[in-house]
Amino acid sequence: MPYQTLVSKCIGTEYPIIQGPFGAGLSSTKLLAAVSEAGGLGSYGIYTLSAQQIAKLAVEIRSHTSKPFALNLWIPQKAVASPTQDELQRHIASFDKYFVELGISRPKAPANFAQDYDAQISAILEVRPPVFSFVFGIPEPDILRECRVRGIATIGTATTPDEAAALDAAGVDCIVASGFEAGGHRGSFLRPAEESLIGTFALVPQVVDRVKTPVIAAGGIADSRGVKAALALGAQGVQIGTAFLACEESGGSPDHRALLFDERRQQTVLTKAFTGRLARSIRNRLIDELGVRDQALLPYPMQGWLTGTLRPAAVAQGRTDLIALSSGQAAPLIRRKNAAALFAELVAGLTP
């Protein structure tokens, strides 16, 4: 039987269970459709896609499911000083040993390191996904207003109570309270991510007490026990990333997914090594060599481009030592390798 809350009613799903969005090629229409068809909200990270690619993606998604789904985008943050061309070339040259190991040529820097945000927003409004979710900030008021006009529900991400209050004041429809246990990037936007590391059990009830908007708990949830705990804290729904990333339907490489069932999953760290922004990953060689904490890395999005040049060859060669291995701290709780089986287990946590 469907389990309705303020969150599920807002996003039009049978259950208040959301598949966390992934970037860097980890999202897949197959996983999104599996979750949406099961009665939850499948999500797809689009921050690396052009407007044209977003339009094509929406068509593809709708060919697989008629149920609600979410497109997730990163909100641009204040620009940081860019390195000079000489500095950029030195950073690229510092990766020569990796290029040699993988048998690839030193790449040439692109003219643009990120997609056109305004064009992405226009594409989202044009394709009208049932849900538009976002991290790293809040869209401009006119964008949120246009979403309401077009019937697009909005979900913002907060890593602190103050960020949740800002999202609440902006009038978003739901707020994800993301604890620092979560895998992937920390979506902080009011203060540096390093100063916004609050655990889920501390964060969710504070956010629930602070805002009027329905709250979705995220971070450290991988089974029915986590779902029960989130609801007990006052959340109206849950967002789950790593457990869905481990499923065969995700866009994660076979080697990445295998590591989510390996002992190494117990060793996750927060690092800026892969993109220049703080993210949680399974520890590997590239993290150790580039530094777990701050060091002389390129700023986002340049660092993401540079490490991303290794990814195709590294994935093809099974070199998990040279790619980001997004994983949350709850990975050791993962037991399911199929999205439908995982979803059924999570639904069990919705009932007494």
ABEGO torsion letter per residue (X at the ends): XBBBBAAAAAAGBABBBBBBBBBGGABBAAAAAAAAAAGBBBBBBAAABBAAAAAAAAAAAAAABABBBBBBBBBBBBBBBBBBAAAAAAAAAAAAAAAAAAGBBBBBBBABABBBAAAAAAAAAAAGBABBBBBGEBBBAAAAAAAAAAGBBBBBBBABAAAAAAAAAAGBABBBBBBAABBEBBABAABBAAAABBBAAAAAAAAAAABABBBBBBEGBABAAAAAAAAAAGBABBBBAAAAAABAABABBAAAAAAAABAAAABBBBBAAAAGBBBBBBBBAAAAAAEABBBBBBBOAAAAAAAAAAAAAAAAAGBAAABBBBBBAAAAABABABAAAAAAAAAAAABX
